[in-house]
């Protein structure tokens, strides 16, 4: 009996003890974060992340679209919210979106092209077309490669610090694509390729555009991964009225919102903590308002602090600490792997990259090399990956060659010398050879002109080129300028005369690049030069001889000249018209050895001239540009048609006419001169400049022989004005004056000079 009682006691006791034990603790809920697309408005995600991180909520998954994909991927890779806040606030996001490459990434040919044409359109097979997007996204891609360098070898996005995915749209099939594997910068850029703003992206042979076209708030995909509680940040806005539909981008977004708004009534119900900042006052391209947008996201997220803190307490675990991620300064590349179908050789690609394998290279220099390739315009897309290979890393480049070989280019300009002009250009690449370019400018307006160029760009090897240009203008000039330069009688009865300048120049040359920065040219030149007027015969001045006066035209010069020349050019200015940093040198030597000799006074002579300049910032908004220049004539020839004549304002590449503030065009002649120039540039707001300039000069015959060049300046001039970097080129208004003369000069320049 006692044995049975013991067994019964043990059974009952075990049952009682089991009843007293607590149930095992339940696992903390899996939390997912979904971030919507919205362009610039997506910067509000950063503000919301700051609050989420502050409350200690642990995130198990992140999903996003477009800008939500970019912010989400960076956070999932390990960046803290405060570091993202600092990175984005201190980055010029509008500049990143544009395809404007840094000026130092362009060859001398490319610099000239980019600073002459306001609009370039493909013109293949005599059919005008438009680019697939305003930007290829290359600058954004470069930035993402660097920021995500610390996770460059992670190909499964579930292996990031927080598992991540993003949404894109296959433009060929119209189907949604969920991206959770591959190269992270490429995936998130594809998710954000908004139609019309960016060109479509090619990932794994799929042509992808912005995921927001089909799914701008992927909450269901987040739930499918296992997220039990979802935090959502939605920066989409409702339908806008006509007053707010001011761009093609906004109209496309409005069309997309027809479906999105209907979907959000369902998707918001799947969101446990729904953070919706008011974005009605912002557009998808308001990147200049980034500070306000980030602050708005943070402010609205703080309204959900009680819910977020309650969630953090349910999780019962500290959120992982996020030490600051250091962006890489340098790396070593020991292998270059090229992919893609391109007609350009490995040597051409490597030459443009300008990096040496197996040597440490700065990340900045690598991205400059990528920009060099972009600036050629020969590639539609350039994507690259940095992949560890056990020793150092491979640079794996996928190049998609542009099929656009013919371009129609347009520009317009007005200035006080050439007056109004419209430029139509036709450019053809690979006309005869693989690396050649043919370009023809036809300039219509008050003065008909043309400019033809053909060149084969071989970079550091010898390139070949030929130019032909025709320039012509009329200008009222002081008759005393002609008296000092030509054998005409002194006549106090003649004041100003209308001088017509005609210049036809043909050149052939060889060019090479030295040390990547200098261009050296040698060549031969033919020039037909005519200076004429109808004023003298119109005034009935019979006392003034007209040795060649067909009709009512008096010629002062009408000769052909042959010369050999050499040039050395350095140009690292960051901007041609408003430089804030960089160096400049342009040295030119012409030996004139033959002439048809209209004035019967030719003997062999030379003209040498040089300009040196530097620009540097004095403060974040104030910069200074200092230049000094000079020129002189060698030889005893009495030809004066190539003498230097100072006066006016602008960039007109014609003979030895040099700008000089305070005086009108063609005012101060001499066969030699020295000049110094300084300009202060205060950027009162982005792309708007307040300008103050001053120049001094000595100009007359033989000042270097007489020592006059080293004396106090004979001529001074000052200018104050305004400049604007407009979409069609620089706009400049300048009032200039000189204490030596009573009348000031007002100069206007609208658009690129050509």
Helices and strands as residue ranges (DSSP letters): H 2-20, E 31-35, G 39-43, H 44-55, E 61-65, H 67-76, H 81-89, H 93-97, G 103-105, H 108-114, E 119-124, E 127-128, E 133-135, H 138-147, G 149-151, G 157-159, E 163-170, E 176-179, H 184-191, E 196-198, E 201-203, E 206-210, G 211-213, H 219-225, E 229-233, G 242-244, H 248-267, G 268-270, E 273-275, G 287-289, H 290-302, H 305-315, E 330-339, H 346-353, E 360-362, H 363-375, E 379-388, E 393-401, E 406-415, E 419-429, E 436-445, E 449-456, E 463-478, H 479-485, E 496-514, E 518-533, H 535-538, E 554-571, E 582-595, E 605-617, E 622-634, E 644-646, E 657-658, E 668-670, E 672-685, E 688-700, H 703-706, G 708-710, E 715-726, E 729-737, E 745-750
